[in-house]
């Protein structure tokens, strides 16, 4: 680093470090983003490792007409509460008040139809707008199993094997590995870990350009014996430091959380090592530098500090768009994805978690796809710095 660039870099870095709010935000971001992923996965683990149905409470109207069904519900850990007959409006009000998961009503002609071997109708009332969907599906599975048992018993009573109803036996063999399954699930939410690359440097980049120009301190800086590109590069590198440090902390904390969680309980694993993580952190550095360059370049074209903040805030949304589009379109991993900044980082982590060995080309492409645009934007900002209109803000 040349001496003049180093002087500008250290000057801007000292101003960044004076801002305690920036440092606190850096620390908070390094914990919040990984914590979100950890909480989501932990909820998945808890939901999938429950050994029995818990918390299923259901009202039954006319349960005395189907004693064997009530017994089977209780055997499957469903708390059955007998209720008096009620109309449809009363059932709807009860469900909207979230006082029960569902209401099972045994119809008046249930016993007659059951004895005549006709379809005996049961009514299951539920509110799909509540959060009791998994419990309601558990109840439906119990009722379906009860119906299948009755059908099998009737066939045996008539000398017919229940296997007659199942002419085909389907055996499922899943060849997916824990690593590939975890890559599909974790890869879909890992993009949030790269967002700090576009968040932690916004304030520093805007303040060092539009902010200094509004305070008229930029004129004093440009009066020094330094060329415009040296000033821009120094500011660019200083603004990139909080972002680089923040993303590295976020990735390290998330890596530690993923290695600590018992992902094998839900058929997944996290196989990345610390060496591979360091390579991911290294190729993510240009992503932070690209966002800093974009912020500086856009802030130079704003006449006020507030206008610069409003303009560059749209840049924080742009990197999320490619990942969302790829997820909705369910596109398979392709080489072109390593040419799109941020999408390339998400794809790189997902493929590393899936296969482990992807070769050096994805790393090189991920590194260059953000570094080359960053250098071009810095070159434009250096040229823009030469304009007196920019310095004077006219």
Order of alpha helices (4+ residues) and beta strands (2+ residues): alpha-alpha-beta-alpha-beta-alpha-beta-alpha-beta-alpha-alpha-alpha-alpha-alpha-alpha-alpha-alpha-alpha-alpha-alpha-alpha
